[in-house]
Amino acid sequence: MSSQDLSAAESAETADSGADATADSGADAAAEATTPETPCPVIDSIEQIGSQWRLVVLHELLNGEARFNELKRETDANARTLSRVLDDLQETGFVDRRLEEDSPVATYYSLTDKGESLAPVFEEIDDWAHEWLAECEA
Protein backbone atom coordinates (compact mmCIF):
# COMPACT_ATOMS: atom_id res chain seq x y z
CA MET A 1 0.00 0.00 0.00
CA SER A 2 1.45 3.38 -0.99
CA SER A 3 1.62 6.44 1.25
CA GLN A 4 -1.20 7.99 -0.81
CA ASP A 5 -3.36 4.92 -0.18
CA LEU A 6 -2.60 5.14 3.54
CA SER A 7 -3.48 8.83 3.63
CA ALA A 8 -6.76 8.17 1.84
CA ALA A 9 -7.61 5.33 4.21
CA GLU A 10 -6.83 7.48 7.26
CA SER A 11 -8.99 10.32 5.86
CA ALA A 12 -11.88 7.92 5.32
CA GLU A 13 -11.53 6.53 8.86
CA THR A 14 -11.44 10.05 10.28
CA ALA A 15 -14.62 11.01 8.41
CA ASP A 16 -16.40 7.81 9.49
CA SER A 17 -15.49 8.27 13.13
CA GLY A 18 -16.28 11.99 13.40
CA ALA A 19 -19.12 11.46 15.84
CA ASP A 20 -17.08 8.98 17.89
CA ALA A 21 -14.14 11.40 18.00
CA THR A 22 -16.25 14.08 19.63
CA ALA A 23 -17.32 11.71 22.39
CA ASP A 24 -13.78 10.39 22.91
CA SER A 25 -11.99 13.76 22.85
CA GLY A 26 -12.31 14.18 26.62
CA ALA A 27 -10.76 10.76 27.24
CA ASP A 28 -7.96 11.47 24.74
CA ALA A 29 -7.11 14.77 26.44
CA ALA A 30 -6.92 13.07 29.83
CA ALA A 31 -4.68 10.31 28.44
CA GLU A 32 -2.33 12.86 26.85
CA ALA A 33 -2.05 14.77 30.12
CA THR A 34 -0.85 11.65 31.97
CA THR A 35 1.38 10.26 29.20
CA PRO A 36 5.06 11.20 29.60
CA GLU A 37 6.70 13.06 26.72
CA THR A 38 9.25 10.28 26.25
CA PRO A 39 9.05 6.57 27.01
CA CYS A 40 11.80 6.62 29.61
CA PRO A 41 14.45 8.80 31.26
CA VAL A 42 17.18 7.19 29.14
CA ILE A 43 15.87 9.00 26.07
CA ASP A 44 15.80 12.33 27.91
CA SER A 45 19.39 11.71 29.05
CA ILE A 46 20.61 10.85 25.57
CA GLU A 47 18.99 13.99 24.19
CA GLN A 48 21.03 16.09 26.65
CA ILE A 49 24.42 14.38 26.31
CA GLY A 50 24.12 12.11 23.30
CA SER A 51 25.59 14.11 20.45
CA GLN A 52 29.10 13.20 19.35
CA TRP A 53 30.52 16.61 20.20
CA ARG A 54 28.81 16.89 23.58
CA LEU A 55 30.24 13.54 24.62
CA VAL A 56 33.73 14.47 23.41
CA VAL A 57 33.68 17.80 25.26
CA LEU A 58 32.28 16.28 28.46
CA HIS A 59 34.89 13.53 28.36
CA GLU A 60 37.68 16.04 27.81
CA LEU A 61 36.50 18.22 30.70
CA LEU A 62 36.73 15.21 33.04
CA ASN A 63 40.47 16.02 32.97
CA GLY A 64 39.77 19.42 34.57
CA GLU A 65 39.17 23.03 33.64
CA ALA A 66 40.23 24.00 30.12
CA ARG A 67 40.42 27.10 27.97
CA PHE A 68 38.38 27.32 24.79
CA ASN A 69 41.44 26.94 22.54
CA GLU A 70 42.67 23.94 24.54
CA LEU A 71 39.29 22.25 24.06
CA LYS A 72 39.35 23.12 20.37
CA ARG A 73 42.79 21.55 19.96
CA GLU A 74 42.01 18.44 22.05
CA THR A 75 38.63 17.70 20.46
CA ASP A 76 39.42 18.69 16.85
CA ALA A 77 36.09 20.56 16.77
CA ASN A 78 35.84 23.74 14.73
CA ALA A 79 35.29 26.95 16.70
CA ARG A 80 31.63 27.33 15.72
CA THR A 81 30.72 23.77 16.69
CA LEU A 82 32.64 23.94 19.96
CA SER A 83 31.06 27.26 20.88
CA ARG A 84 27.56 25.91 20.19
CA VAL A 85 28.22 22.70 22.16
CA LEU A 86 29.65 24.58 25.14
CA ASP A 87 26.63 26.93 25.14
CA ASP A 88 24.28 23.91 25.07
CA LEU A 89 26.16 22.16 27.87
CA GLN A 90 26.16 25.33 29.96
CA GLU A 91 22.43 25.82 29.36
CA THR A 92 21.66 22.24 30.47
CA GLY A 93 23.81 22.60 33.59
CA PHE A 94 26.72 20.29 32.72
CA VAL A 95 29.38 22.97 32.24
CA ASP A 96 30.40 26.20 33.99
CA ARG A 97 32.01 29.09 32.15
CA ARG A 98 34.52 31.42 33.79
CA LEU A 99 35.87 34.57 32.15
CA GLU A 100 39.35 35.66 33.18
CA GLU A 101 39.52 39.37 32.38
CA ASP A 102 43.18 39.91 33.22
CA SER A 103 45.51 40.21 30.28
CA PRO A 104 45.30 38.02 28.27
CA VAL A 105 41.53 37.62 28.41
CA ALA A 106 40.58 33.94 28.50
CA THR A 107 37.45 31.86 28.88
CA TYR A 108 37.65 28.70 30.98
CA TYR A 109 35.22 25.81 31.06
CA SER A 110 34.76 23.18 33.74
CA LEU A 111 32.24 20.54 34.69
CA THR A 112 29.52 21.26 37.22
CA ASP A 113 28.57 18.65 39.82
CA LYS A 114 26.02 17.41 37.29
CA GLY A 115 28.76 17.06 34.67
CA GLU A 116 31.15 15.40 37.13
CA SER A 117 28.47 12.84 37.94
CA LEU A 118 28.92 11.42 34.43
CA ALA A 119 32.45 10.13 35.22
CA PRO A 120 31.23 6.62 36.19
CA VAL A 121 29.12 6.50 33.03
CA PHE A 122 32.17 7.20 30.87
CA GLU A 123 34.15 4.56 32.79
CA GLU A 124 31.43 1.97 32.14
CA ILE A 125 31.27 2.85 28.44
CA ASP A 126 35.07 2.59 28.24
CA ASP A 127 35.02 -0.83 29.92
CA TRP A 128 32.24 -2.00 27.61
CA ALA A 129 34.12 -0.75 24.54
CA HIS A 130 37.30 -2.57 25.54
CA GLU A 131 35.38 -5.80 26.03
CA TRP A 132 33.05 -5.73 23.05
CA LEU A 133 34.61 -3.50 20.41
CA ALA A 134 37.99 -5.22 20.51
CA GLU A 135 36.35 -8.04 18.55
CA CYS A 136 35.81 -5.62 15.66
CA GLU A 137 39.52 -4.78 15.52
CA ALA A 138 40.64 -8.44 15.35
C-alpha positions as CSV (number, residue, x, y, z in Angstrom):
1,M,0.0,0.0,0.0
2,S,1.5,3.4,-1.0
3,S,1.6,6.4,1.3
4,Q,-1.2,8.0,-0.8
5,D,-3.4,4.9,-0.2
6,L,-2.6,5.1,3.5
7,S,-3.5,8.8,3.6
8,A,-6.8,8.2,1.8
9,A,-7.6,5.3,4.2
10,E,-6.8,7.5,7.3
11,S,-9.0,10.3,5.9
12,A,-11.9,7.9,5.3
13,E,-11.5,6.5,8.9
14,T,-11.4,10.1,10.3
15,A,-14.6,11.0,8.4
16,D,-16.4,7.8,9.5
17,S,-15.5,8.3,13.1
18,G,-16.3,12.0,13.4
19,A,-19.1,11.5,15.8
20,D,-17.1,9.0,17.9
21,A,-14.1,11.4,18.0
22,T,-16.3,14.1,19.6
23,A,-17.3,11.7,22.4
24,D,-13.8,10.4,22.9
25,S,-12.0,13.8,22.8
26,G,-12.3,14.2,26.6
27,A,-10.8,10.8,27.2
28,D,-8.0,11.5,24.7
29,A,-7.1,14.8,26.4
30,A,-6.9,13.1,29.8
31,A,-4.7,10.3,28.4
32,E,-2.3,12.9,26.8
33,A,-2.1,14.8,30.1
34,T,-0.9,11.7,32.0
35,T,1.4,10.3,29.2
36,P,5.1,11.2,29.6
37,E,6.7,13.1,26.7
38,T,9.3,10.3,26.2
39,P,9.0,6.6,27.0
40,C,11.8,6.6,29.6
41,P,14.5,8.8,31.3
42,V,17.2,7.2,29.1
43,I,15.9,9.0,26.1
44,D,15.8,12.3,27.9
45,S,19.4,11.7,29.0
46,I,20.6,10.8,25.6
47,E,19.0,14.0,24.2
48,Q,21.0,16.1,26.7
49,I,24.4,14.4,26.3
50,G,24.1,12.1,23.3
51,S,25.6,14.1,20.4
52,Q,29.1,13.2,19.4
53,W,30.5,16.6,20.2
54,R,28.8,16.9,23.6
55,L,30.2,13.5,24.6
56,V,33.7,14.5,23.4
57,V,33.7,17.8,25.3
58,L,32.3,16.3,28.5
59,H,34.9,13.5,28.4
60,E,37.7,16.0,27.8
61,L,36.5,18.2,30.7
62,L,36.7,15.2,33.0
63,N,40.5,16.0,33.0
64,G,39.8,19.4,34.6
65,E,39.2,23.0,33.6
66,A,40.2,24.0,30.1
67,R,40.4,27.1,28.0
68,F,38.4,27.3,24.8
69,N,41.4,26.9,22.5
70,E,42.7,23.9,24.5
71,L,39.3,22.2,24.1
72,K,39.4,23.1,20.4
73,R,42.8,21.6,20.0
74,E,42.0,18.4,22.0
75,T,38.6,17.7,20.5
76,D,39.4,18.7,16.8
77,A,36.1,20.6,16.8
78,N,35.8,23.7,14.7
79,A,35.3,26.9,16.7
80,R,31.6,27.3,15.7
81,T,30.7,23.8,16.7
82,L,32.6,23.9,20.0
83,S,31.1,27.3,20.9
84,R,27.6,25.9,20.2
85,V,28.2,22.7,22.2
86,L,29.6,24.6,25.1
87,D,26.6,26.9,25.1
88,D,24.3,23.9,25.1
89,L,26.2,22.2,27.9
90,Q,26.2,25.3,30.0
91,E,22.4,25.8,29.4
92,T,21.7,22.2,30.5
93,G,23.8,22.6,33.6
94,F,26.7,20.3,32.7
95,V,29.4,23.0,32.2
96,D,30.4,26.2,34.0
97,R,32.0,29.1,32.2
98,R,34.5,31.4,33.8
99,L,35.9,34.6,32.2
100,E,39.4,35.7,33.2
101,E,39.5,39.4,32.4
102,D,43.2,39.9,33.2
103,S,45.5,40.2,30.3
104,P,45.3,38.0,28.3
105,V,41.5,37.6,28.4
106,A,40.6,33.9,28.5
107,T,37.5,31.9,28.9
108,Y,37.7,28.7,31.0
109,Y,35.2,25.8,31.1
110,S,34.8,23.2,33.7
111,L,32.2,20.5,34.7
112,T,29.5,21.3,37.2
113,D,28.6,18.7,39.8
114,K,26.0,17.4,37.3
115,G,28.8,17.1,34.7
116,E,31.2,15.4,37.1
117,S,28.5,12.8,37.9
118,L,28.9,11.4,34.4
119,A,32.4,10.1,35.2
120,P,31.2,6.6,36.2
121,V,29.1,6.5,33.0
122,F,32.2,7.2,30.9
123,E,34.1,4.6,32.8
124,E,31.4,2.0,32.1
125,I,31.3,2.9,28.4
126,D,35.1,2.6,28.2
127,D,35.0,-0.8,29.9
128,W,32.2,-2.0,27.6
129,A,34.1,-0.8,24.5
130,H,37.3,-2.6,25.5
131,E,35.4,-5.8,26.0
132,W,33.0,-5.7,23.1
133,L,34.6,-3.5,20.4
134,A,38.0,-5.2,20.5
135,E,36.3,-8.0,18.5
136,C,35.8,-5.6,15.7
137,E,39.5,-4.8,15.5
138,A,40.6,-8.4,15.4
